[in-house]
Amino acid sequence: MIKREIVRRVINRSGLSRLQSKTAVETILKTMKSALERGERIELRGFGVFEVRTRKTRIGRNPRTGEVVQIPSRTTVRFQPGKAMRSI
């Protein structure tokens, strides 16, 4: 599903105009992105939890040469589905 399809479903279920629905969806996504950039946890009951975690530095291999490479630590967004989502 892409953002355009989400906007269409918001239009159909809410009766809002296309512009209002698009603005609502984009506002929600921008708000979630900025919260994650600040390191905040987003919990949507019945859906799941988004949170930023730091991955440790680790050793990897270049698949072409077999050379050992150190992969630096970095932050990543993790999603953990809620109970309702796990039962799908």
Order of alpha helices (4+ residues) and beta strands (2+ residues): alpha-alpha-beta-beta-beta-beta-beta-alpha
